[in-house]
Amino acid sequence: MKSRIAEIAGRNGKWLQEQSAKWNGRLRSVVRQTRVMTFILKHPDVPWSAKCVAACALGYILSPIQLIPSFIPVIGQLDDLTVLFVGAKIVRLLVPGTLLAECEAKAQFHSSRARRAQPVEADYGREAII
């Protein structure tokens, strides 16, 4: 009986790790897309039409006024993701390839740098309080 439980737990644990890794990858993709859009907004050589689309997509995500409010559990988040990805597709059509590659490289650099960052332990002056 115990071996059967251990076998099921091992199988479910592996599945859970695989699902967790898959969702972490998807979340990183969303964060990277958002960073690419912000770098496109900041780049001086990007056409104004692409900047307008990027600003509208990011503005919709951050805006409290939405078609489907974000506090509705699943549909609200899917609405935001849809707007982000449709905006990204349109921006990819409007931005020249070299500028897009430059903004994607910056986003990749910043996301890899954020993963390498270690949390800083604060001291809060414990020695001073005696």
C-alpha positions in Angstrom: 0.0 0.0 0.0 2.8 2.4 0.9 4.7 1.7 -2.3 1.6 2.4 -4.3 1.1 5.7 -2.6 4.8 6.6 -3.1 4.5 5.6 -6.8 1.4 7.9 -7.3 3.0 10.8 -5.3 6.2 10.4 -7.4 4.3 10.5 -10.6 2.2 13.5 -9.6 5.2 15.3 -8.2 7.0 14.9 -11.6 3.9 16.2 -13.4 3.6 19.1 -11.0 7.2 20.1 -11.7 6.7 19.9 -15.4 3.6 22.0 -15.3 5.3 24.5 -13.0 8.3 24.8 -15.4 5.9 25.3 -18.3 3.9 28.0 -16.6 7.1 29.7 -15.4 8.3 29.8 -19.0 5.0 31.3 -20.2 5.1 33.9 -17.5 8.7 34.9 -18.4 7.5 35.3 -22.0 4.8 37.7 -21.0 7.2 39.7 -18.9 9.7 39.8 -21.7 7.0 41.0 -24.2 6.1 43.8 -21.8 9.7 44.8 -21.5 10.1 44.8 -25.3 7.1 47.0 -25.6 8.5 49.5 -23.1 11.8 49.6 -24.9 10.0 50.2 -28.1 8.3 53.1 -26.5 11.6 54.6 -25.3 13.5 54.1 -28.6 13.8 57.3 -30.6 13.9 55.7 -34.0 10.7 53.7 -33.7 7.9 55.0 -35.9 5.2 56.9 -34.1 2.5 54.5 -35.2 4.3 51.6 -33.5 4.8 53.7 -30.3 1.0 54.5 -30.4 0.1 50.8 -30.6 2.6 49.9 -27.8 1.3 52.7 -25.6 -2.3 51.7 -26.1 -1.6 48.0 -25.3 0.4 48.8 -22.2 -2.0 51.5 -21.2 -5.0 49.1 -21.4 -3.2 46.6 -19.2 -2.5 49.2 -16.5 -5.8 51.1 -16.8 -8.5 50.5 -14.2 -11.1 50.9 -16.9 -11.3 47.8 -19.1 -13.8 45.8 -21.2 -13.5 42.8 -18.8 -12.2 43.8 -15.4 -9.0 42.1 -14.3 -10.4 41.1 -10.9 -12.7 38.5 -12.6 -10.6 35.4 -12.1 -9.7 33.9 -15.5 -11.4 35.9 -18.2 -10.0 39.2 -16.9 -6.4 38.0 -17.2 -7.0 36.4 -20.6 -8.4 39.8 -21.8 -5.1 41.5 -20.7 -3.0 38.8 -22.3 -4.9 39.0 -25.6 -4.5 42.8 -25.8 -0.8 42.4 -25.0 -0.2 39.8 -27.7 -2.3 41.4 -30.4 -0.5 44.7 -29.7 2.9 42.9 -29.9 1.9 41.3 -33.2 0.9 44.7 -34.7 4.1 46.3 -33.3 6.2 43.6 -34.9 4.6 44.5 -38.3 5.3 48.2 -37.8 8.8 48.3 -36.4 11.8 47.6 -38.6 13.6 44.3 -37.9 16.8 45.9 -36.7 15.1 48.1 -34.1 12.9 45.2 -33.0 16.0 42.9 -32.6 17.7 45.7 -30.6 14.8 46.1 -28.2 14.4 42.3 -27.8 18.1 42.0 -26.9 17.8 44.8 -24.3 14.7 43.0 -22.8 16.6 39.7 -22.8 19.6 41.3 -21.1 17.4 42.9 -18.4 15.4 39.7 -17.7 18.6 37.6 -17.4 20.2 40.3 -15.1 17.0 40.3 -12.9 17.2 36.5 -12.5 20.9 36.7 -11.5 20.2 39.4 -8.9 20.4 38.1 -5.3 18.2 39.4 -2.6 20.0 41.9 -0.3 19.9 41.4 3.4 19.3 44.6 5.2 20.9 45.2 8.6 18.6 47.9 10.0 21.2 49.0 12.5 20.8 46.2 15.1 24.3 47.0 16.5 23.3 50.6 17.1 20.3 49.6 19.3 21.8 48.4 22.7 
